Amino acid sequence: MQNSPILKIMDLAMRQDPRPFSRLVRGKPVAKGREAVAALAGKGHPDGTLPLLQAALYLCFDCFDEAHQIAQDYEGITGNWLHAIAHRREPDASNSKYWYRRVHAPDKVLGKIGREALELLRKSPEKELEPLAKKMGKTGAWEPEAFVDLCDQFREKDPHSSAYKILAALQEVEWKGMAEFILSEPT
């Protein structure tokens, strides 16, 4: 199977208004996205990543139940990571952090996400987000548990504030890093 149907669905997700991760909590599932992702089933993928890609795409369309079900079926880096993101957006911060502790993604992946996140934080410095920036500056990697804490702190605050928008953008940075990992690594 070629990745072109997947790329079309990713494009559909990123053209949504509002963008998929513009909120720190999940919203109402997007029916058109759910249908597009479900249509990928049964097309097969030589390395077995299709269900994991589907779960990642379901997250983009706020299809929590579908993403969560797939995450439960896949123990390992990606299944745990999908589980962590789903619960962060549910919102269930403690459950999300539990799953993040089980992810163990490669340092190069977490480093890349961390560098992109840190660049975003430095472009728009917000006092409330300094602890995350300092922690990532020390470790040189993405710090998902600290991110969960900030999302939990801000989810009820003004979604138009600069800090909230940065956290929302960081969700997308992490999601893209995870999606790239899924596309580059066999299960």
C-alpha positions in Angstrom: 0.0 0.0 0.0 1.3 3.4 -0.8 1.2 6.2 1.7 -0.8 8.5 -0.6 -4.2 7.7 1.0 -2.7 8.4 4.3 -1.2 11.7 3.2 -4.6 12.7 1.8 -6.2 12.0 5.2 -3.4 13.9 7.0 -4.0 16.8 4.7 -7.8 16.7 5.4 -7.0 16.7 9.1 -4.7 19.7 8.9 -7.2 21.6 6.8 -9.9 21.4 9.5 -11.2 24.5 11.1 -10.3 24.5 13.9 -7.1 22.7 13.4 -7.0 19.2 15.1 -4.9 20.1 18.1 -6.1 23.7 18.6 -7.8 22.6 21.8 -6.1 21.0 24.8 -9.0 18.6 25.1 -10.8 16.4 22.6 -13.8 17.8 20.9 -16.7 16.2 19.0 -15.5 13.5 16.6 -15.3 14.6 13.0 -17.5 12.2 11.0 -15.8 12.8 7.6 -12.4 12.1 9.2 -13.7 9.0 11.0 -15.0 7.6 7.7 -11.8 8.4 5.8 -9.6 6.7 8.4 -11.9 3.7 8.7 -11.8 3.2 4.9 -8.0 2.5 5.2 -8.8 -0.8 7.1 -8.2 -4.0 5.3 -5.9 -2.4 2.7 -2.9 -4.0 4.5 0.5 -2.6 5.1 3.6 -4.8 4.8 5.1 -3.8 8.1 1.9 -3.8 10.2 1.9 -0.1 10.9 -1.5 0.6 9.4 -3.6 0.3 12.6 -1.1 2.5 14.4 -1.3 5.1 11.6 -5.1 4.9 11.8 -5.0 5.5 15.6 -2.8 8.6 15.0 -5.2 9.9 12.4 -8.2 9.2 14.6 -6.6 11.4 17.2 -6.6 14.2 14.6 -10.3 13.9 14.1 -11.1 13.6 17.9 -12.2 10.0 17.4 -11.1 9.1 20.9 -12.9 5.7 21.1 -11.3 4.4 17.9 -7.8 5.7 18.7 -8.0 4.3 22.2 -9.2 0.9 21.1 -6.3 0.5 18.7 -3.8 1.8 21.4 -5.1 -0.9 23.8 -4.4 -3.5 21.2 -0.7 -2.5 20.7 1.7 -2.8 23.5 5.0 -1.1 22.8 6.4 2.4 22.0 3.7 3.5 19.6 0.7 1.9 21.2 1.7 3.4 24.6 2.4 6.8 23.0 -1.0 6.8 21.3 -2.6 5.8 24.6 -0.8 8.7 26.4 -1.9 11.3 23.9 -5.5 10.0 23.9 -5.7 10.2 27.7 -4.1 13.7 27.8 -6.8 15.0 25.5 -9.6 13.0 27.3 -8.6 14.7 29.8 -7.1 12.2 32.2 -3.7 13.6 33.2 -2.7 10.9 35.6 -3.5 8.1 33.1 -1.7 10.0 30.4 1.4 10.3 32.5 1.2 6.5 33.3 1.3 5.7 29.6 4.1 8.3 28.8 6.3 6.5 31.4 5.9 3.3 29.3 6.7 4.9 25.9 10.5 4.7 25.8 10.8 6.3 22.4 14.2 6.5 20.9 16.3 9.4 22.1 16.7 10.7 18.5 12.9 11.0 18.2 12.4 12.7 21.5 15.3 14.9 20.8 13.9 16.0 17.5 10.5 16.8 19.0 12.2 18.5 21.9 14.3 20.8 19.6 11.2 21.8 17.6 9.2 22.4 20.8 12.0 24.4 22.4 12.3 26.5 19.2 8.6 27.3 19.4 8.8 28.1 23.1 11.8 30.4 22.5 10.1 32.3 19.6 7.1 33.1 21.9 8.4 33.1 25.5 5.6 32.9 28.0 6.4 33.1 31.7 3.9 30.2 32.5 5.7 27.9 30.1 9.3 28.6 31.3 9.4 25.5 33.5 8.9 23.3 30.4 11.4 25.2 28.4 14.0 25.0 31.2 13.5 21.3 31.6 13.8 20.6 27.9 16.8 22.9 27.7 18.5 20.7 30.4 17.6 17.3 28.9 17.7 18.2 25.2 14.5 16.2 24.7 10.7 16.3 24.7 9.4 16.2 28.2 5.9 14.8 27.9 5.0 14.5 31.5 5.8 18.1 32.2 3.8 18.9 29.1 0.8 17.0 30.4 1.0 19.0 33.7 0.9 22.3 31.7 -2.0 21.1 29.5 -3.9 20.1 32.7 -3.2 23.5 34.2 -4.3 25.4 31.1 -7.2 23.4 29.6 -9.8 25.5 31.3 -8.1 28.8 30.6 -8.6 31.3 27.8 -8.0 29.4 24.5 -7.0 32.7 22.9 -4.2 33.4 25.3 -0.7 33.1 23.9 0.4 30.4 26.4 -2.7 28.2 25.5 -2.0 28.6 21.8 1.6 27.6 22.3 0.6 24.5 24.2 -1.8 23.7 21.4 0.9 24.1 18.8 3.2 21.9 20.9 0.6 19.1 20.7 0.9 19.2 16.9 4.7 19.1 17.1 4.5 16.0 19.2 1.9 14.4 17.0 3.9 15.0 13.8 7.0 13.5 15.5 5.0 10.5 16.5 3.5 10.1 13.0 7.0 10.3 11.5 8.2 7.7 13.9 5.3 5.4 12.9 6.0 5.9 9.2 9.7 5.2 9.7 9.7 2.3 12.0 8.3 -1.2 11.5 6.2 -2.5 14.4 
